[in-house]
Amino acid sequence: MSAAAEAHGHAGGHGHGDANLHPPPIHYSSRINPLIVGIFLFIGSEIMLFGSFFTVYFFDRVVANPPHWPPISPEGIPYERPWFVALVNTCILVTSSFTMHWATTSIKRGNRAGLCAGMTLTFLLGLTFLLTQVIEYHRIGFNTSNTAFAATFFGLTGLHGFHVFVGLTILLAMTIRSFRGHFSPEHHHGIEVGGIYWHFVDVMWIVVYVTVYVL
Amino acid sequence: MRNPFKTEADAFRFVWLTIAYFAVIVAGAAINTWLGVVVFVLETAGLAWWLITRGKREEPIREAPPAHPAGERRLLVVANETVCGPELLAELHRHAQGSPTRVLVVSPALNTPLKHWVSDEDGARSAAAERLEASLVAMRAAGIEARGEIGDGDPLQAIADALATFAPDEVIISTHPEGRSNWLERDVVAGARARFALPVTHVVVDLGVTADSPGGE
């Protein structure tokens, strides 16, 4: 064969004897990005967490199948779900997704004022949502120990409320960093990641609202 | 599957998709509870179908290698253990007649899906390196000078990578016979012909043994 001679070094470096002394070089072309694996694991764990609460909720609603839904309280009064206040709260949270997206878009375009305004509004809207939910808890008229419905109601909305609290903590840090000028059109990873989390919280609330308050 | 939370813009779009998804269900349930259930099932099934089939009907963009110096012929051989087979060596001899020929052997680092997802590819690459070296020795003994590289675990991606650096005139894919070849089951040969704008030759090598590597080639 008239093949041109070429070096064999590529294969020779991975010999039998010293193959395990050093890790082989990393190949990136179709390697799964660790960040992608991480976000999938996070979403998966959240789905399992919320899923377990939804399972309890639907078990109570479908399998136990009480004659009325929401069920009648031990005092003989039907439970009232504050769907209208929750609808207003839903609008507030969806609006906060808008302002979050505005903030991200602003920093991508180098508009720092837009970033600061967007982050401040997002934080305030999120805080309004959480405070409204706390006030509703005080006015709702039943407690976790009343029935299975009451327990799952507080469990699901409370679990989401905890996520909002975590999100607000992240948003506060992002807002402070925005005012300190830590982000630029080239470096705004912190805004992107925090924004993703906030939208995730929004998505989960839509699922919780429709399931618990509407259907 | 595309990650719906890959970027903030993707996540924002997902919020709107979620709103639209549930709005239709609520509208159906407002008319009749069972209509809501039907809407939920139909929407979910439609969404699953779209996620599974999207992109599959699109014609792939054919990738062509860059030009290389005139006066030589370049062959890219993609194989794992079947590179030692006499059928492949005979094919290489046939292709190399008449002009100087450079041969690059790519041995994909075949891995299990779980290890691929957690980026645990050290073992797969070490195994591929050992197979590759044995192949090069066998080729040298048959009078074929070639160099070798360990490729990506996905054979098509390994070819695409080699196209960028080696610029071959032809790709030769060596597989086990039908029924014993995972690559044939995964349509690697057909996929290469659809994806790459250069001749793809398929050589079947019957080594008479069952492969024990993760990819089975």
Interface residues (C-beta under 8 A of the other chain):
Chain A: M1 S2 A3 A4 A5 E6 A7 H8 G9 H10 A11 G12 G13 H14 G15 H16 A19 N20 P23 P24 I26 H27 S29 S30 R31 I32 P34 I36 V37 I39 F40 I43 V94 S97 M100 H101 T104 I191 E192 G195 I196 H199 F200 D202 V203 I206 V207 V210 V214 L215
Chain B: N3 F5 K6 T7 E8 A9 A11 F12 F14 V15 T18 I19 F22 I25 V26 A29 G36 E72 L92 H93 A96 S99 P100 T101 R102 V103 A109 H116 W117 V118 S119 E121 D122 R125 S126 A129 E130 L132 E133 L136 G143 I144 E145 A146 R147 G148 E149 I150 G151 D152 G153 D154 Q157 A160 D161
